[in-house]
Amino acid sequence: MPPNPTAAPQDPSQPLPGRLGNLSVPQQHALEKFKKELQDEGSWVPDRHDDATLLRFLRARKFDLVKAKEMFAACEKWRQEFGVDDIVQ
């Protein structure tokens, strides 16, 4: 029987794959590129966009950078339209 990729890891103290502390080399490169592109575009806000947050977008789109950026842009647009940052302050 093949291993279940959604099953809990053998060692519960280890982070799950695709999360900080357990990234493959391609995943780490995708994270670095994602952050750099957002910084270059002026879209990255360090207080809100830490690596764990950026990884959520990447994991949600299976580390497809183009799709993760589209999702990120839609999320930021939604936050602006609904004044999320004003509510939180």
A tleap script that builds the chain and sets N, CA, C and O, in Angstrom:
source leaprc.protein.ff14SB
mol = sequence {
  NMET PRO PRO ASN PRO THR ALA ALA PRO GLN
  ASP PRO SER GLN PRO LEU PRO GLY ARG LEU
  GLY ASN LEU SER VAL PRO GLN GLN HIE ALA
  LEU GLU LYS PHE LYS LYS GLU LEU GLN ASP
  GLU GLY SER TRP VAL PRO ASP ARG HIE ASP
  ASP ALA THR LEU LEU ARG PHE LEU ARG ALA
  ARG LYS PHE ASP LEU VAL LYS ALA LYS GLU
  MET PHE ALA ALA CYS GLU LYS TRP ARG GLN
  GLU PHE GLY VAL ASP ASP ILE VAL CGLN
}
set mol.1.N position { 0.858 -1.182 0.000 }
set mol.1.CA position { 0.000 0.000 0.000 }
set mol.1.C position { 0.901 1.241 0.000 }
set mol.1.O position { 1.800 1.340 0.836 }
set mol.2.N position { 0.677 2.200 -0.931 }
set mol.2.CA position { 1.524 3.399 -0.972 }
set mol.2.C position { 1.279 4.284 0.240 }
set mol.2.O position { 0.186 4.277 0.807 }
set mol.3.N position { 2.291 5.043 0.638 }
set mol.3.CA position { 2.110 5.937 1.790 }
set mol.3.C position { 1.077 7.015 1.485 }
set mol.3.O position { 0.932 7.456 0.344 }
set mol.4.N position { 0.375 7.423 2.509 }
set mol.4.CA position { -0.646 8.466 2.388 }
set mol.4.C position { 0.031 9.823 2.568 }
set mol.4.O position { 0.527 10.111 3.657 }
set mol.5.N position { 0.067 10.676 1.519 }
set mol.5.CA position { 0.766 11.967 1.642 }
set mol.5.C position { 0.086 12.930 2.604 }
set mol.5.O position { 0.707 13.902 3.035 }
set mol.6.N position { -1.169 12.687 2.949 }
set mol.6.CA position { -1.858 13.582 3.878 }
set mol.6.C position { -1.796 13.078 5.310 }
set mol.6.O position { -2.284 13.740 6.225 }
set mol.7.N position { -1.200 11.914 5.508 }
set mol.7.CA position { -1.098 11.358 6.859 }
set mol.7.C position { -0.117 12.181 7.685 }
set mol.7.O position { 0.773 12.840 7.147 }
set mol.8.N position { -0.295 12.130 8.984 }
set mol.8.CA position { 0.597 12.855 9.896 }
set mol.8.C position { 2.014 12.309 9.756 }
set mol.8.O position { 2.192 11.117 9.505 }
set mol.9.N position { 3.029 13.168 9.915 }
set mol.9.CA position { 4.406 12.694 9.814 }
set mol.9.C position { 4.724 11.719 10.935 }
set mol.9.O position { 4.071 11.716 11.979 }
set mol.10.N position { 5.737 10.891 10.705 }
set mol.10.CA position { 6.148 9.921 11.715 }
set mol.10.C position { 6.549 10.613 13.011 }
set mol.10.O position { 6.203 10.156 14.101 }
set mol.11.N position { 7.271 11.707 12.888 }
set mol.11.CA position { 7.732 12.454 14.057 }
set mol.11.C position { 6.915 13.741 14.153 }
set mol.11.O position { 7.139 14.670 13.377 }
set mol.12.N position { 5.965 13.808 15.100 }
set mol.12.CA position { 5.104 14.992 15.183 }
set mol.12.C position { 5.846 16.286 15.508 }
set mol.12.O position { 5.276 17.369 15.380 }
set mol.13.N position { 7.102 16.191 15.925 }
set mol.13.CA position { 7.852 17.417 16.212 }
set mol.13.C position { 8.417 18.041 14.932 }
set mol.13.O position { 8.898 19.174 14.955 }
set mol.14.N position { 8.362 17.307 13.818 }
set mol.14.CA position { 8.871 17.811 12.544 }
set mol.14.C position { 7.772 18.556 11.793 }
set mol.14.O position { 6.624 18.113 11.789 }
set mol.15.N position { 8.107 19.689 11.153 }
set mol.15.CA position { 7.099 20.402 10.357 }
set mol.15.C position { 6.681 19.570 9.151 }
set mol.15.O position { 7.446 18.753 8.640 }
set mol.16.N position { 5.460 19.798 8.714 }
set mol.16.CA position { 4.949 19.105 7.539 }
set mol.16.C position { 5.681 19.582 6.289 }
set mol.16.O position { 6.220 20.688 6.274 }
set mol.17.N position { 5.707 18.763 5.247 }
set mol.17.CA position { 6.350 19.194 3.998 }
set mol.17.C position { 5.709 20.467 3.454 }
set mol.17.O position { 4.495 20.651 3.543 }
set mol.18.N position { 6.535 21.337 2.892 }
set mol.18.CA position { 6.042 22.584 2.325 }
set mol.18.C position { 5.864 23.689 3.340 }
set mol.18.O position { 5.325 24.751 3.029 }
set mol.19.N position { 6.320 23.436 4.560 }
set mol.19.CA position { 6.228 24.450 5.602 }
set mol.19.C position { 7.635 24.832 6.053 }
set mol.19.O position { 8.602 24.115 5.791 }
set mol.20.N position { 7.732 25.971 6.734 }
set mol.20.CA position { 9.041 26.424 7.204 }
set mol.20.C position { 9.738 25.305 7.957 }
set mol.20.O position { 9.134 24.632 8.793 }
set mol.21.N position { 10.988 25.118 7.658 }
set mol.21.CA position { 11.757 24.074 8.305 }
set mol.21.C position { 11.682 22.740 7.589 }
set mol.21.O position { 12.377 21.797 7.968 }
set mol.22.N position { 10.845 22.640 6.553 }
set mol.22.CA position { 10.742 21.392 5.802 }
set mol.22.C position { 10.390 21.692 4.342 }
set mol.22.O position { 9.403 21.186 3.809 }
set mol.23.N position { 11.213 22.519 3.715 }
set mol.23.CA position { 11.020 22.869 2.307 }
set mol.23.C position { 12.035 22.128 1.449 }
set mol.23.O position { 13.201 21.999 1.822 }
set mol.24.N position { 11.585 21.644 0.301 }
set mol.24.CA position { 12.520 21.077 -0.665 }
set mol.24.C position { 13.297 22.238 -1.294 }
set mol.24.O position { 12.930 23.400 -1.119 }
set mol.25.N position { 14.346 21.929 -2.008 }
set mol.25.CA position { 15.134 22.977 -2.663 }
set mol.25.C position { 14.263 23.766 -3.647 }
set mol.25.O position { 14.314 24.995 -3.631 }
set mol.26.N position { 13.462 23.109 -4.506 }
set mol.26.CA position { 12.604 23.896 -5.410 }
set mol.26.C position { 11.577 24.752 -4.658 }
set mol.26.O position { 11.267 25.864 -5.085 }
set mol.27.N position { 11.055 24.243 -3.555 }
set mol.27.CA position { 10.099 25.020 -2.761 }
set mol.27.C position { 10.774 26.238 -2.150 }
set mol.27.O position { 10.194 27.323 -2.141 }
set mol.28.N position { 11.988 26.077 -1.639 }
set mol.28.CA position { 12.735 27.198 -1.062 }
set mol.28.C position { 13.017 28.250 -2.132 }
set mol.28.O position { 12.903 29.448 -1.875 }
set mol.29.N position { 13.381 27.805 -3.321 }
set mol.29.CA position { 13.644 28.742 -4.425 }
set mol.29.C position { 12.371 29.480 -4.817 }
set mol.29.O position { 12.410 30.679 -5.093 }
set mol.30.N position { 11.234 28.768 -4.844 }
set mol.30.CA position { 9.955 29.412 -5.179 }
set mol.30.C position { 9.616 30.479 -4.147 }
set mol.30.O position { 9.155 31.562 -4.508 }
set mol.31.N position { 9.839 30.188 -2.865 }
set mol.31.CA position { 9.575 31.159 -1.806 }
set mol.31.C position { 10.451 32.396 -1.980 }
set mol.31.O position { 9.965 33.524 -1.901 }
set mol.32.N position { 11.731 32.183 -2.216 }
set mol.32.CA position { 12.653 33.312 -2.388 }
set mol.32.C position { 12.273 34.157 -3.606 }
set mol.32.O position { 12.304 35.386 -3.545 }
set mol.33.N position { 11.918 33.504 -4.698 }
set mol.33.CA position { 11.538 34.229 -5.910 }
set mol.33.C position { 10.230 34.984 -5.699 }
set mol.33.O position { 10.097 36.129 -6.131 }
set mol.34.N position { 9.269 34.354 -5.040 }
set mol.34.CA position { 7.980 34.981 -4.743 }
set mol.34.C position { 8.202 36.257 -3.938 }
set mol.34.O position { 7.675 37.316 -4.280 }
set mol.35.N position { 8.980 36.150 -2.873 }
set mol.35.CA position { 9.241 37.313 -2.025 }
set mol.35.C position { 9.963 38.411 -2.805 }
set mol.35.O position { 9.608 39.584 -2.690 }
set mol.36.N position { 10.966 38.046 -3.591 }
set mol.36.CA position { 11.719 39.043 -4.359 }
set mol.36.C position { 10.819 39.752 -5.365 }
set mol.36.O position { 10.888 40.973 -5.503 }
set mol.37.N position { 9.982 39.003 -6.064 }
set mol.37.CA position { 9.087 39.625 -7.046 }
set mol.37.C position { 8.099 40.569 -6.366 }
set mol.37.O position { 7.811 41.645 -6.891 }
set mol.38.N position { 7.579 40.177 -5.207 }
set mol.38.CA position { 6.663 41.058 -4.477 }
set mol.38.C position { 7.392 42.312 -3.998 }
set mol.38.O position { 6.839 43.411 -4.049 }
set mol.39.N position { 8.627 42.152 -3.536 }
set mol.39.CA position { 9.424 43.308 -3.119 }
set mol.39.C position { 9.669 44.236 -4.304 }
set mol.39.O position { 9.523 45.452 -4.178 }
set mol.40.N position { 10.039 43.675 -5.449 }
set mol.40.CA position { 10.319 44.479 -6.643 }
set mol.40.C position { 9.083 45.244 -7.106 }
set mol.40.O position { 9.195 46.355 -7.624 }
set mol.41.N position { 7.901 44.649 -6.921 }
set mol.41.CA position { 6.643 45.288 -7.321 }
set mol.41.C position { 6.136 46.277 -6.275 }
set mol.41.O position { 5.211 47.045 -6.541 }
set mol.42.N position { 6.738 46.261 -5.091 }
set mol.42.CA position { 6.275 47.119 -4.008 }
set mol.42.C position { 5.043 46.584 -3.307 }
set mol.42.O position { 4.340 47.330 -2.625 }
set mol.43.N position { 4.774 45.288 -3.469 }
set mol.43.CA position { 3.585 44.668 -2.875 }
set mol.43.C position { 3.855 44.011 -1.528 }
set mol.43.O position { 2.918 43.640 -0.821 }
set mol.44.N position { 5.122 43.864 -1.167 }
set mol.44.CA position { 5.485 43.122 0.032 }
set mol.44.C position { 5.502 44.044 1.243 }
set mol.44.O position { 6.177 45.073 1.237 }
set mol.45.N position { 4.763 43.674 2.272 }
set mol.45.CA position { 4.725 44.410 3.538 }
set mol.45.C position { 5.308 43.474 4.600 }
set mol.45.O position { 4.641 42.522 5.007 }
set mol.46.N position { 6.541 43.728 5.057 }
set mol.46.CA position { 7.201 42.796 5.972 }
set mol.46.C position { 6.383 42.430 7.209 }
set mol.46.O position { 6.434 41.287 7.663 }
set mol.47.N position { 5.635 43.377 7.755 }
set mol.47.CA position { 4.860 43.089 8.966 }
set mol.47.C position { 3.747 42.075 8.724 }
set mol.47.O position { 3.347 41.359 9.642 }
set mol.48.N position { 3.245 42.012 7.489 }
set mol.48.CA position { 2.128 41.115 7.186 }
set mol.48.C position { 2.519 39.924 6.329 }
set mol.48.O position { 1.817 38.913 6.313 }
set mol.49.N position { 3.620 40.031 5.627 }
set mol.49.CA position { 3.961 39.006 4.646 }
set mol.49.C position { 5.238 38.262 5.037 }
set mol.49.O position { 6.241 38.314 4.325 }
set mol.50.N position { 5.190 37.581 6.161 }
set mol.50.CA position { 6.343 36.776 6.556 }
set mol.50.C position { 6.387 35.512 5.688 }
set mol.50.O position { 5.477 35.260 4.899 }
set mol.51.N position { 7.441 34.733 5.843 }
set mol.51.CA position { 7.606 33.546 5.002 }
set mol.51.C position { 6.452 32.560 5.169 }
set mol.51.O position { 6.005 31.968 4.187 }
set mol.52.N position { 5.970 32.377 6.382 }
set mol.52.CA position { 4.866 31.437 6.611 }
set mol.52.C position { 3.617 31.867 5.845 }
set mol.52.O position { 2.902 31.027 5.299 }
set mol.53.N position { 3.356 33.165 5.806 }
set mol.53.CA position { 2.195 33.675 5.070 }
set mol.53.C position { 2.375 33.464 3.575 }
set mol.53.O position { 1.452 33.013 2.896 }
set mol.54.N position { 3.549 33.784 3.058 }
set mol.54.CA position { 3.794 33.600 1.627 }
set mol.54.C position { 3.701 32.128 1.243 }
set mol.54.O position { 3.233 31.796 0.154 }
set mol.55.N position { 4.144 31.249 2.135 }
set mol.55.CA position { 4.059 29.817 1.854 }
set mol.55.C position { 2.616 29.339 1.755 }
set mol.55.O position { 2.335 28.384 1.031 }
set mol.56.N position { 1.703 29.978 2.460 }
set mol.56.CA position { 0.288 29.589 2.346 }
set mol.56.C position { -0.198 29.765 0.913 }
set mol.56.O position { -0.901 28.909 0.378 }
set mol.57.N position { 0.183 30.883 0.296 }
set mol.57.CA position { -0.216 31.123 -1.090 }
set mol.57.C position { 0.451 30.116 -2.026 }
set mol.57.O position { -0.185 29.598 -2.944 }
set mol.58.N position { 1.724 29.844 -1.790 }
set mol.58.CA position { 2.438 28.889 -2.638 }
set mol.58.C position { 1.870 27.478 -2.497 }
set mol.58.O position { 1.665 26.792 -3.498 }
set mol.59.N position { 1.615 27.042 -1.270 }
set mol.59.CA position { 1.047 25.699 -1.077 }
set mol.59.C position { -0.339 25.590 -1.700 }
set mol.59.O position { -0.685 24.564 -2.288 }
set mol.60.N position { -1.133 26.657 -1.568 }
set mol.60.CA position { -2.497 26.638 -2.108 }
set mol.60.C position { -2.493 26.475 -3.623 }
set mol.60.O position { -3.469 25.996 -4.200 }
set mol.61.N position { -1.409 26.870 -4.260 }
set mol.61.CA position { -1.315 26.773 -5.722 }
set mol.61.C position { -0.195 25.818 -6.143 }
set mol.61.O position { 0.373 25.945 -7.227 }
set mol.62.N position { 0.107 24.862 -5.263 }
set mol.62.CA position { 1.100 23.812 -5.545 }
set mol.62.C position { 2.431 24.381 -6.030 }
set mol.62.O position { 3.067 23.839 -6.934 }
set mol.63.N position { 2.829 25.471 -5.414 }
set mol.63.CA position { 4.104 26.144 -5.678 }
set mol.63.C position { 4.213 26.654 -7.115 }
set mol.63.O position { 5.314 26.828 -7.637 }
set mol.64.N position { 3.060 26.894 -7.751 }
set mol.64.CA position { 3.025 27.548 -9.069 }
set mol.64.C position { 3.086 29.049 -8.798 }
set mol.64.O position { 2.121 29.640 -8.312 }
set mol.65.N position { 4.217 29.655 -9.113 }
set mol.65.CA position { 4.460 31.053 -8.756 }
set mol.65.C position { 3.460 32.007 -9.400 }
set mol.65.O position { 2.996 32.941 -8.746 }
set mol.66.N position { 3.125 31.792 -10.655 }
set mol.66.CA position { 2.176 32.677 -11.347 }
set mol.66.C position { 0.811 32.622 -10.657 }
set mol.66.O position { 0.197 33.658 -10.399 }
set mol.67.N position { 0.346 31.419 -10.365 }
set mol.67.CA position { -0.960 31.269 -9.721 }
set mol.67.C position { -0.938 31.805 -8.291 }
set mol.67.O position { -1.919 32.392 -7.835 }
set mol.68.N position { 0.177 31.606 -7.581 }
set mol.68.CA position { 0.287 32.119 -6.213 }
set mol.68.C position { 0.248 33.648 -6.212 }
set mol.68.O position { -0.372 34.253 -5.338 }
set mol.69.N position { 0.910 34.274 -7.193 }
set mol.69.CA position { 0.892 35.737 -7.283 }
set mol.69.C position { -0.505 36.254 -7.610 }
set mol.69.O position { -0.921 37.288 -7.087 }
set mol.70.N position { -1.230 35.544 -8.470 }
set mol.70.CA position { -2.606 35.940 -8.781 }
set mol.70.C position { -3.475 35.871 -7.523 }
set mol.70.O position { -4.266 36.775 -7.252 }
set mol.71.N position { -3.319 34.800 -6.769 }
set mol.71.CA position { -4.089 34.636 -5.538 }
set mol.71.C position { -3.714 35.720 -4.528 }
set mol.71.O position { -4.585 36.289 -3.871 }
set mol.72.N position { -2.424 36.001 -4.408 }
set mol.72.CA position { -1.941 37.034 -3.502 }
set mol.72.C position { -2.539 38.389 -3.874 }
set mol.72.O position { -3.021 39.118 -3.007 }
set mol.73.N position { -2.506 38.726 -5.176 }
set mol.73.CA position { -3.041 40.012 -5.642 }
set mol.73.C position { -4.535 40.112 -5.354 }
set mol.73.O position { -5.017 41.168 -4.945 }
set mol.74.N position { -5.268 39.027 -5.563 }
set mol.74.CA position { -6.709 39.025 -5.287 }
set mol.74.C position { -6.972 39.211 -3.796 }
set mol.74.O position { -7.913 39.905 -3.412 }
set mol.75.N position { -6.155 38.602 -2.969 }
set mol.75.CA position { -6.305 38.738 -1.516 }
set mol.75.C position { -6.023 40.175 -1.081 }
set mol.75.O position { -6.759 40.738 -0.271 }
set mol.76.N position { -4.968 40.757 -1.616 }
set mol.76.CA position { -4.633 42.137 -1.263 }
set mol.76.C position { -5.717 43.101 -1.735 }
set mol.76.O position { -6.046 44.059 -1.035 }
set mol.77.N position { -6.272 42.850 -2.919 }
set mol.77.CA position { -7.356 43.689 -3.434 }
set mol.77.C position { -8.567 43.589 -2.515 }
set mol.77.O position { -9.189 44.601 -2.190 }
set mol.78.N position { -8.899 42.377 -2.096 }
set mol.78.CA position { -10.029 42.158 -1.187 }
set mol.78.C position { -9.791 42.889 0.138 }
set mol.78.O position { -10.693 43.544 0.660 }
set mol.79.N position { -8.580 42.776 0.675 }
set mol.79.CA position { -8.253 43.453 1.935 }
set mol.79.C position { -8.462 44.958 1.808 }
set mol.79.O position { -8.980 45.600 2.722 }
set mol.80.N position { -8.055 45.516 0.673 }
set mol.80.CA position { -8.194 46.957 0.453 }
set mol.80.C position { -9.662 47.344 0.290 }
set mol.80.O position { -10.113 48.321 0.887 }
set mol.81.N position { -10.410 46.589 -0.513 }
set mol.81.CA position { -11.824 46.898 -0.760 }
set mol.81.C position { -12.651 46.874 0.520 }
set mol.81.O position { -13.554 47.692 0.695 }
set mol.82.N position { -12.346 45.945 1.404 }
set mol.82.CA position { -13.126 45.800 2.624 }
set mol.82.C position { -12.499 46.504 3.825 }
set mol.82.O position { -13.027 46.421 4.934 }
set mol.83.N position { -11.387 47.190 3.618 }
set mol.83.CA position { -10.764 47.955 4.689 }
set mol.83.C position { -10.282 47.106 5.849 }
set mol.83.O position { -10.347 47.525 7.005 }
set mol.84.N position { -9.802 45.921 5.541 }
set mol.84.CA position { -9.365 44.999 6.591 }
set mol.84.C position { -8.286 45.624 7.463 }
set mol.84.O position { -8.324 45.487 8.686 }
set mol.85.N position { -7.337 46.299 6.858 }
set mol.85.CA position { -6.245 46.886 7.640 }
set mol.85.C position { -6.737 48.001 8.554 }
set mol.85.O position { -6.160 48.226 9.618 }
set mol.86.N position { -7.796 48.702 8.153 }
set mol.86.CA position { -8.363 49.751 9.000 }
set mol.86.C position { -9.110 49.156 10.191 }
set mol.86.O position { -9.107 49.725 11.283 }
set mol.87.N position { -9.742 48.018 9.975 }
set mol.87.CA position { -10.482 47.351 11.052 }
set mol.87.C position { -9.521 46.838 12.113 }
set mol.87.O position { -9.788 46.948 13.309 }
set mol.88.N position { -8.410 46.280 11.670 }
set mol.88.CA position { -7.451 45.657 12.572 }
set mol.88.C position { -6.717 46.689 13.411 }
set mol.88.O position { -6.342 46.400 14.547 }
set mol.89.N position { -6.503 47.888 12.877 }
set mol.89.CA position { -5.724 48.897 13.597 }
set mol.89.C position { -6.466 49.433 14.735 }
set mol.89.O position { -5.957 50.295 15.452 }
savepdb mol mol.pdb
quit
